[in-house]
Amino acid sequence: MVAPLLNVREAARLLNVSRATVYRLMASDALASYKIGAQRRLRHADIEIYLDNCR
C-alpha cells in the first residue's frame, strides 16, 4: 500500500517550521516535492531523508 502524501501544512507541522520555510526548502531542492495539479505534495520518506541530511 502506498503511503499518503503530505501537503505543505502537514509537512511544516512535522518539521516544526513555517509553511514559507517548507516552500523555500522545496524551491532550493533541499526537500523533494511533487506537483499534483496546482498543489505541492511531499512524501514522508523524503522528509526523513531531508532530516538525515541535516545531521
PyMOL CGO cylinders between C-alpha atoms (Angstrom):
from pymol import cmd
from pymol.cgo import CYLINDER

trace = [
    CYLINDER, 0.00, 0.00, 0.00, 1.26, 3.46, -0.89, 0.3, 1, 1, 1, 1, 1, 1,
    CYLINDER, 1.26, 3.46, -0.89, 1.66, 5.93, 1.97, 0.3, 1, 1, 1, 1, 1, 1,
    CYLINDER, 1.66, 5.93, 1.97, -0.45, 9.09, 1.62, 0.3, 1, 1, 1, 1, 1, 1,
    CYLINDER, -0.45, 9.09, 1.62, 1.28, 12.25, 0.51, 0.3, 1, 1, 1, 1, 1, 1,
    CYLINDER, 1.28, 12.25, 0.51, 1.52, 15.20, 2.88, 0.3, 1, 1, 1, 1, 1, 1,
    CYLINDER, 1.52, 15.20, 2.88, 0.51, 18.71, 1.97, 0.3, 1, 1, 1, 1, 1, 1,
    CYLINDER, 0.51, 18.71, 1.97, 2.74, 21.69, 2.77, 0.3, 1, 1, 1, 1, 1, 1,
    CYLINDER, 2.74, 21.69, 2.77, 0.92, 22.49, 6.01, 0.3, 1, 1, 1, 1, 1, 1,
    CYLINDER, 0.92, 22.49, 6.01, 1.29, 18.93, 7.29, 0.3, 1, 1, 1, 1, 1, 1,
    CYLINDER, 1.29, 18.93, 7.29, 4.98, 18.88, 6.34, 0.3, 1, 1, 1, 1, 1, 1,
    CYLINDER, 4.98, 18.88, 6.34, 5.54, 22.20, 8.14, 0.3, 1, 1, 1, 1, 1, 1,
    CYLINDER, 5.54, 22.20, 8.14, 3.89, 20.80, 11.27, 0.3, 1, 1, 1, 1, 1, 1,
    CYLINDER, 3.89, 20.80, 11.27, 6.03, 17.67, 11.08, 0.3, 1, 1, 1, 1, 1, 1,
    CYLINDER, 6.03, 17.67, 11.08, 9.25, 19.71, 10.68, 0.3, 1, 1, 1, 1, 1, 1,
    CYLINDER, 9.25, 19.71, 10.68, 8.14, 22.36, 13.21, 0.3, 1, 1, 1, 1, 1, 1,
    CYLINDER, 8.14, 22.36, 13.21, 8.76, 25.18, 10.71, 0.3, 1, 1, 1, 1, 1, 1,
    CYLINDER, 8.76, 25.18, 10.71, 6.55, 27.63, 8.84, 0.3, 1, 1, 1, 1, 1, 1,
    CYLINDER, 6.55, 27.63, 8.84, 4.90, 26.86, 5.52, 0.3, 1, 1, 1, 1, 1, 1,
    CYLINDER, 4.90, 26.86, 5.52, 7.11, 29.53, 3.95, 0.3, 1, 1, 1, 1, 1, 1,
    CYLINDER, 7.11, 29.53, 3.95, 10.19, 27.61, 5.10, 0.3, 1, 1, 1, 1, 1, 1,
    CYLINDER, 10.19, 27.61, 5.10, 8.86, 24.42, 3.52, 0.3, 1, 1, 1, 1, 1, 1,
    CYLINDER, 8.86, 24.42, 3.52, 8.31, 26.31, 0.24, 0.3, 1, 1, 1, 1, 1, 1,
    CYLINDER, 8.31, 26.31, 0.24, 11.90, 27.67, 0.43, 0.3, 1, 1, 1, 1, 1, 1,
    CYLINDER, 11.90, 27.67, 0.43, 13.27, 24.17, 1.03, 0.3, 1, 1, 1, 1, 1, 1,
    CYLINDER, 13.27, 24.17, 1.03, 11.34, 22.85, -1.96, 0.3, 1, 1, 1, 1, 1, 1,
    CYLINDER, 11.34, 22.85, -1.96, 12.48, 25.76, -4.17, 0.3, 1, 1, 1, 1, 1, 1,
    CYLINDER, 12.48, 25.76, -4.17, 16.12, 25.12, -3.26, 0.3, 1, 1, 1, 1, 1, 1,
    CYLINDER, 16.12, 25.12, -3.26, 15.71, 21.37, -3.97, 0.3, 1, 1, 1, 1, 1, 1,
    CYLINDER, 15.71, 21.37, -3.97, 16.68, 20.57, -0.39, 0.3, 1, 1, 1, 1, 1, 1,
    CYLINDER, 16.68, 20.57, -0.39, 13.30, 18.91, 0.08, 0.3, 1, 1, 1, 1, 1, 1,
    CYLINDER, 13.30, 18.91, 0.08, 11.75, 16.81, -2.68, 0.3, 1, 1, 1, 1, 1, 1,
    CYLINDER, 11.75, 16.81, -2.68, 8.15, 17.50, -3.60, 0.3, 1, 1, 1, 1, 1, 1,
    CYLINDER, 8.15, 17.50, -3.60, 5.66, 16.57, -6.26, 0.3, 1, 1, 1, 1, 1, 1,
    CYLINDER, 5.66, 16.57, -6.26, 3.32, 18.90, -8.09, 0.3, 1, 1, 1, 1, 1, 1,
    CYLINDER, 3.32, 18.90, -8.09, -0.16, 17.47, -8.45, 0.3, 1, 1, 1, 1, 1, 1,
    CYLINDER, -0.16, 17.47, -8.45, -2.34, 19.94, -10.29, 0.3, 1, 1, 1, 1, 1, 1,
    CYLINDER, -2.34, 19.94, -10.29, -1.74, 23.27, -8.57, 0.3, 1, 1, 1, 1, 1, 1,
    CYLINDER, -1.74, 23.27, -8.57, -0.70, 21.69, -5.28, 0.3, 1, 1, 1, 1, 1, 1,
    CYLINDER, -0.70, 21.69, -5.28, 2.62, 20.53, -3.88, 0.3, 1, 1, 1, 1, 1, 1,
    CYLINDER, 2.62, 20.53, -3.88, 2.78, 17.21, -2.04, 0.3, 1, 1, 1, 1, 1, 1,
    CYLINDER, 2.78, 17.21, -2.04, 5.59, 15.59, -0.09, 0.3, 1, 1, 1, 1, 1, 1,
    CYLINDER, 5.59, 15.59, -0.09, 6.37, 12.01, 0.80, 0.3, 1, 1, 1, 1, 1, 1,
    CYLINDER, 6.37, 12.01, 0.80, 7.07, 11.23, 4.43, 0.3, 1, 1, 1, 1, 1, 1,
    CYLINDER, 7.07, 11.23, 4.43, 10.18, 9.33, 3.30, 0.3, 1, 1, 1, 1, 1, 1,
    CYLINDER, 10.18, 9.33, 3.30, 11.54, 12.47, 1.59, 0.3, 1, 1, 1, 1, 1, 1,
    CYLINDER, 11.54, 12.47, 1.59, 11.11, 14.43, 4.81, 0.3, 1, 1, 1, 1, 1, 1,
    CYLINDER, 11.11, 14.43, 4.81, 13.05, 11.74, 6.67, 0.3, 1, 1, 1, 1, 1, 1,
    CYLINDER, 13.05, 11.74, 6.67, 15.81, 11.90, 4.05, 0.3, 1, 1, 1, 1, 1, 1,
    CYLINDER, 15.81, 11.90, 4.05, 15.97, 15.68, 4.46, 0.3, 1, 1, 1, 1, 1, 1,
    CYLINDER, 15.97, 15.68, 4.46, 16.26, 15.32, 8.23, 0.3, 1, 1, 1, 1, 1, 1,
    CYLINDER, 16.26, 15.32, 8.23, 19.01, 12.69, 7.88, 0.3, 1, 1, 1, 1, 1, 1,
    CYLINDER, 19.01, 12.69, 7.88, 20.95, 15.04, 5.60, 0.3, 1, 1, 1, 1, 1, 1,
    CYLINDER, 20.95, 15.04, 5.60, 20.71, 17.85, 8.16, 0.3, 1, 1, 1, 1, 1, 1,
    CYLINDER, 20.71, 17.85, 8.16, 22.75, 15.92, 10.72, 0.3, 1, 1, 1, 1, 1, 1,
]
cmd.load_cgo(trace, "trace")
